[in-house]
Amino acid sequence: MTLTLNQFLFLVLTLAAIVAVVFLVMLLVQLRRTAAEAQKAVAEFRELAQSLHTLQASVQNRVDDVGRIIDASKKAAGLVSQAGQFLSSRAFKPASKIWPILIPVAGFLFRRWKSRKEEKNVGE
């Protein structure tokens, strides 16, 4: 039994239609899987974005705290500088006239104190 041209073309077109429908069904199934994975990824992305927002707020609070600490450090450094300037201008410069006398006396007193301390340790 031979096929006529019309029967052959009908058979080829039917086969092509079946292949196209199978391919379309497989494509739709894959699209459905991809859409489900995309929904999971979007949910995970939202969770990560929320976590990042919380982390950003925490870092911002820490940065604000560091800013306050730096301001306090600047004030403390200014006060130390003022104290140093006061000591150098009001205490050390006027006392520099008596340093040549004060240093040898302090050394003598320290040596006596040290020798007394050694004598007490030897006796024990």
C-alpha positions as CSV (number, residue, x, y, z in Angstrom):
1,M,0.0,0.0,0.0
2,T,1.5,3.2,-1.1
3,L,0.7,6.6,0.3
4,T,-0.6,9.4,-1.8
5,L,1.0,12.8,-1.6
6,N,-1.9,14.1,0.5
7,Q,-1.7,11.3,3.0
8,F,2.1,11.7,3.3
9,L,1.8,15.4,3.9
10,F,-1.0,14.9,6.4
11,L,1.2,12.3,8.2
12,V,4.2,14.7,8.3
13,L,2.1,17.6,9.4
14,T,0.5,15.5,12.2
15,L,3.9,14.3,13.3
16,A,5.2,17.9,13.3
17,A,2.2,19.0,15.3
18,I,2.7,16.3,17.9
19,V,6.4,17.2,18.2
20,A,5.5,20.9,18.6
21,V,2.8,20.1,21.2
22,V,5.2,17.9,23.2
23,F,7.9,20.5,23.0
24,L,5.4,23.2,24.1
25,V,4.3,21.1,27.1
26,M,7.9,20.5,28.2
27,L,8.6,24.2,27.9
28,L,5.5,25.1,30.0
29,V,6.5,22.5,32.7
30,Q,10.0,24.0,32.8
31,L,8.6,27.5,33.0
32,R,6.4,26.4,35.9
33,R,9.5,25.0,37.8
34,T,11.4,28.2,37.0
35,A,8.6,30.4,38.3
36,A,8.4,28.4,41.5
37,E,12.2,28.7,42.0
38,A,11.9,32.4,41.2
39,Q,9.3,32.8,43.9
40,K,11.5,31.1,46.4
41,A,14.4,33.3,45.4
42,V,12.3,36.5,45.8
43,A,11.2,35.4,49.2
44,E,14.9,34.7,50.2
45,F,15.9,38.1,48.7
46,R,13.2,39.9,50.8
47,E,14.5,38.1,53.9
48,L,18.1,39.1,53.1
49,A,17.0,42.7,52.4
50,Q,15.3,42.9,55.8
51,S,18.4,41.5,57.5
52,L,20.5,44.0,55.6
53,H,18.2,46.8,56.7
54,T,18.6,45.7,60.4
55,L,22.3,45.5,60.0
56,Q,22.5,48.9,58.5
57,A,20.5,50.4,61.4
58,S,22.8,48.7,63.9
59,V,25.9,50.0,62.0
60,Q,24.4,53.5,61.9
61,N,23.9,53.4,65.7
62,R,27.5,52.3,66.2
63,V,28.7,55.1,63.9
64,D,26.7,57.6,65.9
65,D,28.3,56.3,69.1
66,V,31.8,56.5,67.6
67,G,31.0,60.1,66.6
68,R,30.1,60.9,70.2
69,I,33.3,59.2,71.5
70,I,35.4,61.1,69.0
71,D,33.9,64.4,70.2
72,A,34.5,63.5,73.8
73,S,38.1,62.6,72.9
74,K,38.6,65.9,71.2
75,K,37.3,67.7,74.3
76,A,39.5,65.6,76.6
77,A,42.6,66.3,74.4
78,G,41.8,70.0,74.5
79,L,41.6,69.9,78.3
80,V,44.8,68.0,78.6
81,S,46.5,70.5,76.3
82,Q,45.2,73.4,78.5
83,A,46.4,71.6,81.6
84,G,49.8,71.1,80.1
85,Q,50.0,74.7,79.1
86,F,49.0,75.8,82.5
87,L,51.6,73.6,84.2
88,S,54.3,74.7,81.9
89,S,53.6,78.4,82.2
90,R,52.5,78.6,85.9
91,A,54.4,75.7,87.6
92,F,57.5,74.6,85.7
93,K,58.8,77.9,84.5
94,P,58.8,79.6,87.9
95,A,60.0,76.4,89.5
96,S,62.9,76.1,87.0
97,K,64.8,78.5,89.3
98,I,64.8,76.0,92.1
99,W,65.3,72.8,90.0
100,P,69.1,72.8,90.4
101,I,68.6,72.7,94.2
102,L,65.5,70.4,94.2
103,I,66.9,67.6,92.0
104,P,70.0,66.8,94.2
105,V,67.9,67.0,97.4
106,A,65.3,64.6,95.9
107,G,68.1,62.2,94.8
108,F,69.6,62.3,98.3
109,L,66.2,61.6,99.9
110,F,65.4,58.8,97.5
111,R,68.8,57.1,98.2
112,R,68.2,57.3,102.0
113,W,64.7,56.0,101.7
114,K,66.0,53.1,99.5
115,S,68.7,52.2,101.9
116,R,66.3,52.2,104.9
117,K,64.0,50.0,102.9
118,E,66.9,47.6,102.2
119,E,67.9,47.6,105.9
120,K,64.3,46.6,106.8
121,N,64.3,43.8,104.3
122,V,67.6,42.4,105.5
123,G,66.3,42.3,109.1
124,E,63.2,40.3,108.3
